[in-house]
Every structure is written in C-alpha cells, then in structure tokens.
Amino acid sequence: MNITKALLFLFLTAFAFTARADSGDILLPKGAKIAYQAKVNGKLCQLYKGRLYVDGKYTFLKTGKPLRNFGSKKECERFIAEDLPVIKEKGFNNLVLNCYWHQFDRDGDGTIDVDTVPLKAVIDKINELGMFASIAVETYGVGGGTIPKQFFKRFPDAIAMDSTGKKCIDDEYGKGTAVPSLFDKDYLKATRLYLANLARALSDKDILNFESTVEPQYIGNKTLDFSPAARKAYKEYIKNNAIPAPEMPEEYPVSREFLDSPVFGIFLAENLGNWVSQDIKAFKDAYKKPVFAAVDYLDALEETMRNRMGNPEIFLASLKDVQIIQVNWSWHLKTRSPNGKAYARVKAVNRILNRNWAISEHMTLNGSDFRGAETPALLKNTIRSSTNYGWDFTDIFNKGRFCVYENNWRPKDPMREVDDNFEDYLAEIYDTVKAKSDKGQ
C-alpha cells in the first residue's frame, strides 16, 4: 500500500462513524450524566439519554447481523474475503456475530469445542475496517438456534413441559427443536459455562454490544412450564415470598384458573428476567471489561403475551445490568402498522424505574416479514418511538429467504429503501436528536 492509499485508509477509518452526519456533529453536553460507558478500539463509547456518543460525538448505528457459522474456519475466512468488503461499502458500522451454542459447543457441556482463532480474525478485520464488532448468543430452543443434541441425551428431564403434560418442542416457529426448561439447573449451568468460556476466549478483543439469547420468552402457542424443576421453583417462590397463591395442580391439563392466576404470571415473568440477567452476568464477569448488554423484547399479538413472558412489564422490570432494549415487532405484523404497545411498555418501565435504557429494535428489517411499500412508515416510526440508538438488519447476506439482499448483493425492496435513502434518513435522525437535545431530552 503506497503512502497516499495508506493516508486515505486512515482518514476513512478515523471518520467511519461520523462521516455520514450531514446535519453536523451533535456533541455530548458538558457535565452529561452518563448511563454507561466502555472503551472500544480506543474509542470512548458512552450512553447518554439512550443515545450512543463515540469520543463525544453522537453516533447512529447501522447494525447488520450476518447469520453465519462463526465456529467454522472455512466460513470465517469466506466471510472476511467475500462479504466484509461489501458490507463495509454498504455503510454498516456495527456487525453482530451470532455465536450459536451448538456450533461452538457440540456436546453441550459448556466447553468450547472449536478453535476461536477464526472468529477472532473476523473481529479483527471488522475493527480494521472501522466498524464495531458485537457478539450475540442463542442458547434457547424457541425461534432461534438449536440446543446441542448431546445435551438432552445427558439430561432428558431438562425439557420444558406444557400445561397438557407434554414435553415441549418449538412448533410455533416451525423449528421442531426441543425446548429447555428455564428452571433446570443442568441447563442453566451448561449455558452459563458456555457464555463464560466464550467471553474468556474473546477477552483480548474489543466488542461494543453483547446480546443475550434471541427474543427471550417461553413460547407463544402454549403455557410453560410444568417440568419437575419448574414445579420445585414455584413451591420455593411461594414459600420465600410468603404470599397467598394457588398450588400448582398435579393433574393435566392444568386448569385455566391456575394458568390465569396473577401470581403464576408474575412468577414466570420474574424468572424470565432473572434468566436473562444471570446470562448477562455470566458473560460480563468472564469478559472483565465493560460491554453494553442488549436484550430483545418481543411484543407480539397480545393474546400470546401471557404465554411468552407471564407479565411483560414485570419481565422488563426484572432485568438487571441491561443497557439496550431491542423491540421486536416494532411494526405490527398483523395490522401492518406501528406497534405502539411495544414501545409504550418499554418506555413506561424505563421511566418509572429510571433505567436509562437505549431503546432500539431487534430486526428493524429482515428479509421476509416486511414489504417495500410500508418501509418508509416503518422507519419513520422507529425514529419517533426509539431513543435513536440505531437500526438493526438481519440477515446481512445474499442467499436465502431471510436475507435482506438478493444475489449479487442487490437489496430486497425494504432494504433498498434504507440503502438508497440512508443519507436522508440519517439527516432526519440527526434533526430529531438535535431537537431532543435542545429540549434537554
């Protein structure tokens, strides 16, 4: 590389996070009360009023999730050589790498079975190109990655049980995977050991965000959990809290009266929040450096919310050491309109408990759920409703139904709206943030 090219590369890299701010830089106010901060690749990243400031300048994240097997050396090398240059060209400044449990820990004992050097090389290349690298994991069996098969062979009782007495599989999202009980100690031990080992393996690398498992929930089309571990936990919960509550029925199907009891809903919600929080703690404790923790919040059809999390507000209130809430279904997929109830719940808990969360989206767009004609209204709704932390796009690839790009990296219609008009949207975002800042918001 000659001197001219080297200087050009350094210039572009140094300004990779702010070069698109046509409306002018928005600076962090003097004396600002910072909610959280981390040093990432030599840059001071600070969270203030739900927005990201990098070295004192407001930065909007265009986040991409490339769903690959980053436990595979071959896929990592292909990703570096073929995909990263294109992704960089498309203006992404944060890439979330999904480290699926079954791809890194093949027998499900919590020990990483593959070489993490290729994953580290991916992170290094992302940083070299002036982007942030973030890490996500999927350790649950609903709507995302699968559980290592050997785990359930060793612990067959770790599977959740529904209210009819059947062991649960994910037949809502069509995955057909066994669903683990979020109360089972063997499951919790194995997954948190995996998280800790992954964090230790990456502790010499800088990452911006850590995302706990995708869309934390039980499941939407049935009521969990009546496994032996869940029954034991419920009895202990009632005893420890000394509250009047119905006993969990022994017979199946479990009565509607019990399923609808407020105490059972709160019990489920608190456990869900504690599960996520303890997973985050396992990663952060082993990583030993500040890292922003992001949690998906799925607010889907209202009639499914009781099954998914017992009580949405209690789930949100139970989260600990979380910096970012990522709303899924920010666009209601049935009414094809803004999903106001999702943001409203998050904002209410954020305000009442003074959490200082950044509020953004999980899958602002993906390659299959959204329509091109509705995308402008969808994006404008996120600008109004979020704290303007960033947008999230899944899957950043060009092969498959779920990808936001077609062959030859041509964007599908929804993503075309983003890529073709990103400068205009970014100007609107900066105007919105400036107006909020002028009002002290």
SVG drawing of the C-alpha trace seen along z (x, -y; Angstrom):
<svg xmlns="http://www.w3.org/2000/svg" viewBox="-60 -24 64 64">
<polyline fill="none" stroke="black" stroke-width="0.4" points="0.0,0.0 1.6,-3.4 1.6,-6.4 -1.4,-8.1 -3.5,-5.0 -2.4,-4.5 -3.4,-8.0 -6.7,-7.7 -7.4,-4.4 -6.6,-6.0 -8.8,-9.0 -11.8,-6.9 -11.3,-4.7 -11.0,-7.5 -14.2,-9.1 -16.1,-5.9 -18.7,-6.6 -19.4,-10.3 -18.8,-10.8 -22.5,-10.4 -23.6,-13.1 -24.6,-15.7 -26.5,-17.7 -23.4,-18.4 -21.9,-16.8 -24.0,-16.6 -21.7,-16.8 -22.1,-15.2 -23.2,-18.1 -20.6,-19.1 -21.4,-17.5 -23.7,-15.0 -24.8,-12.2 -23.5,-9.1 -25.6,-5.9 -22.8,-3.5 -19.5,-3.7 -16.9,-1.4 -13.6,-1.8 -13.8,0.0 -10.9,0.0 -9.5,-3.1 -12.8,-5.0 -14.8,-6.1 -18.4,-4.9 -20.9,-6.5 -24.6,-6.0 -26.5,-9.3 -30.3,-9.6 -30.5,-6.3 -28.1,-7.5 -24.5,-6.5 -21.7,-9.0 -18.3,-8.0 -15.5,-10.2 -18.0,-12.8 -20.0,-12.8 -23.4,-11.4 -23.3,-8.2 -26.2,-6.3 -25.6,-2.7 -26.4,-0.9 -26.2,2.6 -26.1,5.8 -26.5,9.3 -24.7,11.7 -26.0,15.2 -23.1,17.5 -21.4,20.4 -18.6,18.5 -17.4,21.7 -16.2,22.8 -12.8,21.7 -13.9,22.0 -16.9,19.8 -15.0,17.2 -12.3,17.0 -15.0,16.7 -16.8,14.0 -13.6,12.0 -12.6,12.3 -16.0,12.1 -18.6,10.5 -16.9,7.9 -15.8,5.6 -19.3,5.4 -20.9,4.9 -18.4,2.1 -19.3,0.5 -23.0,0.5 -22.4,-1.7 -22.8,0.6 -20.8,-0.5 -21.7,2.3 -21.8,6.1 -23.4,8.5 -21.8,12.0 -24.2,14.8 -22.2,17.5 -24.8,20.3 -24.3,22.6 -24.4,25.8 -21.9,24.5 -19.2,23.8 -20.0,26.4 -21.1,29.6 -21.8,31.8 -23.5,29.1 -21.3,29.4 -20.4,25.7 -16.9,26.2 -16.0,24.7 -15.0,27.5 -13.9,25.4 -10.9,23.1 -12.0,19.5 -9.0,18.0 -11.1,17.7 -13.8,15.8 -11.1,13.5 -9.8,12.9 -13.3,11.8 -13.5,9.4 -10.0,8.0 -11.0,7.4 -14.2,5.7 -12.3,3.4 -9.6,2.8 -12.4,1.6 -13.6,-1.0 -16.7,0.8 -17.7,2.1 -18.0,5.8 -20.7,7.1 -21.5,10.6 -24.8,12.4 -25.6,15.9 -28.6,18.2 -28.9,20.7 -32.7,21.4 -34.9,23.6 -37.6,21.3 -37.4,19.2 -33.6,19.3 -30.6,21.6 -30.8,25.2 -29.6,26.9 -26.6,29.3 -28.2,32.8 -25.9,34.4 -27.2,32.1 -30.7,33.6 -29.2,37.1 -27.4,36.5 -30.3,34.5 -33.6,35.7 -35.5,34.1 -34.3,30.7 -37.0,30.3 -39.9,27.9 -43.3,29.4 -46.5,27.7 -49.9,27.5 -51.2,30.7 -48.2,32.7 -46.3,32.9 -42.6,32.2 -42.3,29.0 -40.9,28.6 -40.8,25.4 -43.8,25.9 -44.7,22.2 -41.7,21.1 -41.5,24.4 -38.1,25.3 -39.1,28.6 -36.4,28.2 -36.7,29.4 -37.3,26.5 -35.3,26.5 -36.8,25.6 -35.6,22.2 -35.7,23.6 -33.5,26.6 -30.2,26.3 -28.3,28.5 -29.4,26.4 -28.5,23.2 -25.1,24.5 -24.2,25.6 -25.3,22.5 -23.6,20.1 -20.4,22.1 -20.6,21.7 -21.1,18.0 -18.3,17.6 -15.9,19.6 -16.9,17.6 -16.3,14.4 -12.9,15.5 -11.9,16.6 -12.8,13.1 -11.5,11.1 -8.5,9.8 -10.8,8.4 -13.0,5.2 -16.7,5.6 -19.4,3.0 -22.6,4.9 -23.4,8.3 -26.8,9.7 -28.4,12.4 -30.4,15.1 -32.7,14.1 -36.2,12.8 -36.3,14.1 -39.7,15.9 -41.1,19.2 -43.2,19.8 -46.3,18.2 -48.7,21.1 -48.8,23.0 -48.2,22.4 -44.9,23.4 -43.5,24.6 -44.7,27.7 -41.4,29.7 -40.1,31.1 -37.7,28.2 -40.4,25.6 -42.7,27.2 -40.0,27.1 -39.1,23.5 -42.8,22.4 -43.1,24.0 -40.0,22.3 -41.2,19.0 -44.4,19.1 -42.7,20.0 -39.9,17.4 -42.3,14.6 -44.9,15.6 -47.8,14.7 -51.2,16.3 -51.2,18.2 -52.8,21.3 -50.8,24.5 -49.6,25.8 -52.0,28.6 -50.6,32.1 -53.2,33.2 -53.3,32.4 -54.5,30.5 -53.7,27.7 -56.8,25.7 -57.4,22.4 -58.0,20.9 -54.3,21.6 -52.9,20.6 -54.6,17.2 -53.6,16.6 -51.7,13.3 -49.1,14.9 -48.2,17.6 -47.8,14.9 -45.5,12.8 -43.5,15.9 -42.9,16.7 -42.0,13.0 -39.5,12.7 -37.9,16.0 -37.6,14.9 -36.0,11.6 -33.7,13.3 -32.6,15.9 -31.6,13.2 -29.9,11.1 -27.8,14.0 -26.8,14.9 -25.6,11.4 -23.7,11.6 -22.0,14.8 -20.7,13.2 -19.7,9.9 -18.0,11.4 -15.8,13.5 -15.2,10.8 -13.9,8.5 -14.3,5.3 -17.3,3.0 -19.6,4.1 -23.1,2.8 -25.7,5.5 -28.6,5.7 -31.9,7.6 -34.6,8.3 -38.1,7.6 -40.8,9.4 -44.2,7.7 -46.3,9.7 -50.0,10.5 -51.4,9.5 -53.2,12.8 -49.8,14.6 -48.0,12.3 -49.1,14.2 -47.6,17.4 -44.5,15.7 -43.5,14.0 -46.1,14.2 -46.3,10.4 -44.4,8.1 -44.0,5.2 -42.7,7.5 -40.3,9.2 -38.9,5.8 -38.7,4.6 -36.8,7.7 -33.9,7.1 -30.6,6.1 -27.4,4.5 -29.0,4.0 -28.2,1.0 -30.2,1.6 -33.7,2.9 -34.4,4.0 -38.1,4.0 -39.2,6.8 -42.5,6.3 -41.9,2.6 -44.1,2.9 -47.2,5.0 -47.0,7.9 -50.8,8.5 -52.2,4.9 -49.2,3.8 -48.9,0.6 -46.8,-0.8 -46.9,1.4 -47.4,-1.3 -47.9,1.0 -44.4,2.4 -42.6,-0.9 -45.1,-2.1 -44.4,0.8 -40.6,0.3 -40.8,-3.4 -43.0,-3.1 -40.7,-0.8 -37.7,-2.8 -39.2,-6.0 -40.7,-4.6 -37.5,-2.7 -35.1,-5.2 -33.2,-2.5 -31.7,-4.9 -32.0,-2.3 -31.3,-2.9 -34.4,-1.8 -34.0,-0.5 -35.2,2.6 -34.4,6.2 -34.7,6.8 -35.8,3.3 -36.0,5.2 -35.4,8.7 -35.6,10.3 -39.0,12.0 -41.5,10.2 -41.7,6.7 -43.0,5.0 -41.3,2.4 -44.3,0.0 -44.6,-0.1 -40.9,-0.6 -40.9,-4.4 -43.6,-4.5 -41.9,-1.7 -38.6,-3.6 -40.1,-6.9 -42.0,-5.2 -38.7,-3.9 -37.2,-7.4 -40.2,-8.8 -40.5,-6.0 -36.9,-4.9 -34.1,-6.8 -32.2,-6.8 -29.5,-4.4 -29.5,-2.6 -31.2,-0.3 -30.8,3.5 -30.9,5.5 -31.0,9.3 -29.7,11.3 -26.9,9.5 -26.3,11.9 -27.5,12.5 -28.7,16.1 -31.9,17.1 -35.4,16.0 -34.4,14.3 -31.6,12.3 -32.1,8.6 -30.1,8.8 -30.6,10.8 -28.0,12.4 -25.1,10.1 -26.0,8.1 -29.0,6.3 -31.2,5.2 -34.7,6.5 -37.3,3.8 -37.4,2.9 -33.6,2.8 -33.4,0.8 -35.4,-1.9 -32.8,-2.1 -29.7,-1.9 -30.9,-4.3 -32.1,-6.9 -29.9,-6.4 -28.4,-9.9 -31.8,-11.4 -33.0,-9.3 -29.8,-10.0 -30.3,-13.7 -33.8,-13.3 -32.4,-11.3 -29.9,-14.0 -32.6,-16.7 -34.7,-14.6 -31.8,-14.1 -30.8,-17.8 -34.4,-18.8 -34.5,-16.5 -31.1,-17.7 -32.2,-21.3 -35.1,-20.4 -32.8,-18.5 -34.3,-15.2"/>
</svg>
